[in-house]
Every structure is written in structure tokens, then in C-alpha cells.
Amino acid sequence: MLTKSEAETGKIARLFAKSLQPGDIVALHGDLGAGKTTFVRAVVEEIAPENFVQSPTFTYLNIYEGKLPLYHFDLYRIANQEIFVQMGFLDYLFENEGICFIEWPQRISSLLPEKTKHVVLTHEENGGRMIDVQ
């Protein structure tokens, strides 16, 4: 799906949010500035609107409470999956009460279960974004 604005990206993310179930894991792929956090922000607005969303780049994980817990990881600064495990984050992948969103999932790709949903966001030449949900 091609979006031409942050509002359109948000609309797609809110529709996507309606399909999510407790225990889902969503891997968000895309370059810096591709809209990964924008996508998560819109999902959180749909599921847990009382939360303020910002990128967890320096904290690695933000937790948003609502109808169900949402775990938002940004693994940009994590060098490898061993660090992810050492920090105690692996348990969140198998937490069946909430939903995990993982930015830069390639850092832990071998840890992700098969059921992981993938959202790929890419910049388009016209300034828009292509969103591919797999």
C-alpha cells in the first residue's frame, strides 16, 4: 500500500491494529525515518490511546498499558541477539498477554517465532511510503 502522508500511514496502522491478538509479534522493517515509530504510534492510539509514544532507541523498550500491554522494542543500538537475551527481553517474545513491536528485528531474526508478522516500510521517490504487511 502506498501512503503519501503520515495521516495515511496512521490510517493503515490503525486498520492493522484491529487484526492484532494477544501474543502477536510484529517485526517492523525499514531504514531510518521510514515510519516504523509512526506506525507503532498509530497502533497504540487504537489499542491504548492514553499512552504517549516515542521511539525507545535509548531505552530499548517502552511498555504501553491499555486493553492489553504493548511492548515496543527499538533494537537499532543492540549489536546482536546475545545482548537481547542477556537484557532479559526474550521473555517478552513469548508473553501471550500482550503484543510485541520490534524495530530493527534483523538483530534478533533467529529468535523470532514463525508466527511473527512482518511490516516493511520503504521510502518512495515522491516522498511517500510503501507499506507491505506480510
C-alpha positions in Angstrom: 0.0 0.0 0.0 1.3 3.4 -0.9 0.8 6.3 1.5 1.5 9.9 0.8 1.3 11.3 4.4 1.8 10.5 8.0 -2.0 10.5 8.4 -2.4 7.9 5.6 0.3 5.7 7.3 -1.6 6.1 10.6 -4.9 5.0 9.0 -3.3 1.8 7.6 -1.7 1.1 11.0 -5.0 1.6 12.9 -6.7 -0.9 10.5 -3.8 -3.3 11.1 -4.2 -2.8 14.8 -7.8 -4.3 14.6 -6.3 -7.6 13.4 -3.9 -8.0 16.3 -4.3 -10.5 19.1 -2.6 -11.1 22.4 0.7 -12.9 21.8 1.3 -11.4 18.3 4.8 -10.2 17.4 5.2 -7.6 14.7 8.6 -7.0 13.2 9.0 -3.6 11.6 11.5 -3.3 8.8 12.7 -0.1 7.2 15.5 2.4 7.0 15.9 5.3 9.5 12.9 7.6 9.1 10.9 5.1 7.1 7.9 5.4 9.6 8.4 2.5 11.9 7.7 4.5 15.1 4.9 6.4 13.3 3.3 3.1 12.5 3.6 1.9 16.2 2.2 5.3 17.4 -1.0 4.8 15.3 -1.4 1.2 16.6 -1.0 2.4 20.2 -3.6 5.2 19.5 -6.0 2.4 18.5 -5.3 -0.1 21.3 -4.0 2.0 24.2 -4.8 5.7 23.4 -3.9 7.0 26.9 -0.1 6.4 26.1 2.4 8.8 24.7 4.6 7.0 22.1 8.2 7.8 21.4 11.0 5.7 19.9 12.7 3.6 22.6 16.1 4.0 20.8 17.9 4.7 24.0 15.8 2.7 26.4 15.4 -0.3 24.0 11.9 -1.0 25.3 8.8 1.1 26.0 5.7 -0.6 27.5 2.3 0.8 26.9 -0.6 -0.2 29.0 -4.2 -0.4 27.7 -6.7 -3.0 26.8 -3.6 -5.2 26.6 0.1 -4.5 27.1 2.1 -3.4 24.1 5.9 -3.9 24.1 7.7 -1.6 21.7 11.4 -2.5 21.1 13.9 -0.5 19.1 17.0 -2.7 18.6 19.0 -0.2 16.5 21.7 0.0 19.1 21.8 -3.7 20.1 24.7 -5.4 18.4 23.5 -8.9 18.5 20.9 -11.3 19.8 23.0 -12.4 22.8 22.7 -8.9 24.2 18.9 -9.1 23.7 18.8 -12.3 25.7 21.2 -11.1 28.4 19.0 -8.0 29.0 16.0 -10.3 29.7 14.0 -9.3 26.7 13.4 -12.8 25.3 10.5 -13.4 27.7 8.5 -10.7 26.0 8.5 -12.7 22.7 6.7 -15.5 24.4 4.4 -13.3 26.6 0.9 -14.3 25.5 -0.9 -11.4 27.2 0.4 -8.6 25.1 1.7 -7.6 21.6 5.4 -7.0 20.7 6.5 -4.5 18.1 10.2 -4.8 17.2 12.0 -2.1 15.2 15.3 -3.4 13.6 14.2 -7.1 14.0 17.1 -8.3 11.9 19.3 -8.0 15.1 17.4 -11.0 16.5 16.0 -12.7 13.4 16.8 -16.2 14.6 14.9 -15.7 17.8 11.7 -14.6 16.2 9.0 -17.3 16.1 7.4 -18.3 12.7 4.2 -16.6 13.7 5.8 -13.2 13.5 4.0 -10.7 11.3 6.3 -8.5 9.2 5.6 -4.9 8.2 8.1 -3.4 5.7 8.2 0.3 5.2 10.1 1.9 2.4 10.6 5.4 1.2 9.3 6.2 -2.3 10.8 8.8 -4.6 7.7 11.0 -4.4 8.1 11.4 -0.7 5.5 8.7 0.1 5.9 5.4 1.8 5.2 1.9 0.6 3.8 -0.4 3.4 3.9 -4.1 2.9 2.3 -6.3 5.5 3.3 -9.9 5.4 
